[in-house]
């Protein structure tokens, strides 16, 4: 398959510049709710529209699934896009949000990129070819003791409707680990595992566009990818990504 990572990076960085224009003028940002749980801003819509247009131009053979615009064209071979993962953080002027772009072919993620414009960090992976941050290879941490580990997680935007709301898991993991983080962007959490900054990440009730790119990046950096029962694969409803050495220790707490 004739993908150009350099071309894709160029378009994603241009999308990041669009997002940063809105980020620099948050007082004028139009924000609404697409559901009781989820915010959407005009920046989300603008970034996704730009990426849809550019990816369709360069790769017309692929369909598109965007968080804001939904599914179009060929869904067996498609781009999976979250234009701003971490919209709440974005709307508050925090830096931890990112643009996530993955290419899925016959239910397998073969390319993933996550760009954090406010941090200017660009993560990328291709299936079987490793993972990179700002053009430098990255790998997961070597931490093997859960007691010394730093773990990240997230929570659904509203939890009162969920019987299984992740709070019990968080309490179990928090007691067993040294550090816990809740950054607010699953896409970037997965990249931090890939980069060895965080030793593991788990979350539940996510969508494929939240995690598709980041999961590939973490795997290509040497990470393990399972559900809460240890089944290997990408399960957005229950995603557990570790450096591999901590997998068994975390599974008993899930």
Protein Blocks (a to p, Z undefined) as FASTA:
>chain_A
ZZdfklmmmmmmmmmmmmmmmmmmmmlpccddfbfkbccdfklmmmmmmmmmmmmmmmmm
bccddfklopehjfkbccdddfbghklmmmnopabdcddddddeehiafbdcdddfknop
acdddehiapaeehiacdddfbfbfklpccdddddfblklpmbgolmmmmmmmmmpmbdc
dehpaklmmmmmmnopagbdcdehiafklmmmmmmmmmmnopacddfkopacjdfklccd
dehlmmmmmmmmZZ
